[in-house]
Amino acid sequence: MSIAGRVFIISAALLLWALPAAAEAPRVLLVRPQRTDPTITAAFNRIYGELMASGFIVVVHDEETGTSAKALAEAAKQEGAFASVTVVRSNGATTADVWITDRVTGKTSIRTISTTKRDAPELLAVRATDLLKVSLREFGEERPPSDIASADPGQTMPVAVRAWAAEPVSPWKLHAGLAAFGSFSQIKPGLGPSLGIGSTLHRRSELVLALHGPLLTPNWEAPEGRVSMRQEMATLTMSWAAYASRALDFEVTAAFGGYHLSVTGQPDPPLVSRSDQVWAFTFSPGVALSVRLSPSAEFRMSAAPTFLLPRPDVRIGETQEPLGQPALLATAGLRVGM
């Protein structure tokens, strides 16, 4: 097996092993009412739908006569739910009782949402879902909505649940900067713009589609004349932050893509000028360093040995110069959240 093949297999295995698992969605126990009251039934259905649409895992528990708060908390514990929701109707008002249990301390608090409006099912569904999200985010300093009758401050929630409930951030990022590509040969590196768009897959991994070029290369001088060259590259890069802090990230990367080289010969007489081009497949394992400038902007540098298949050669007259194997792709620029 070639060196490029071995490097590819090792890099792919490392990336697959290093990918972190996604945060698990919290479970909510929703009590199905015994009563056939149309408003309560509608509220139950709307709350169920709203919770599911928001990504919660909903476990339905049939209401039993005389069910106590302790029994409800025990049922939630058995199902692995951090909260339970019941819907009742009394004195002309429709009420949703939200029981929230801290998995760390075991403390349970009740929060009551009550409304007499005609659109009670819709209001209760939205308010209950928002209340659960707020509780998970630990917004203790926020005041509850005006239609919440009581609210006890919650305690610390598990890290995985907090991560799931965090405010959504756009996964898209813009990469813009300069790229240099060259080999350890007589042909000097090419330099040009680099532009890409990335999408965050997990907390520490990103997939980036980038275009590098045109990379303008200084003329290659040979005894028979000189050759002008232009290079372009398109890459699809998977990166994983092996080390991440508030100030900087160190990333391991693996990229696949295409390479284009166009050349124009300017030979000495009696040779005749000729132009040609070649395409090649690229594989680039590498590293990157990102320095945080602001919550949404980073200065990022990367370097990646690049294997070309097939390997291009540049020739003028009897003089031939192959591009080194591997070549080196280096980039520097900004990565900005969109």
Secondary structure, 3 states (H helix, E strand, C coil): CCHHHHHHHHHHHHHHHHCCCCCCCCEEEEEECCCCCHHHHHHHHHHHHHHHHCCCEEEEEECCCCCCHHHHHHHHHHHCCCEEEEEEEECCEEEEEEEEECCCCCCEEEEEEEECCCCHHHHHHHHHHHHHHHHHHCCCCCCCCCCEEECCCCCCCCHHHHHHHCCCCCCEEEEEEEEEEECCCCCCCEEEEEEEEEEECCCCEEEEEEEEEEEEEEEEEECCEEEEEEEEEEEEEEEEEEEECCCEEEEEEEEEEEEEEEEEEEECCCCCCCEEEEEEEEEEEEEEEEEEEECCEEEEEEEEEEEEECCCEEEECCEEEECCCCEEEEEEEEEEEC
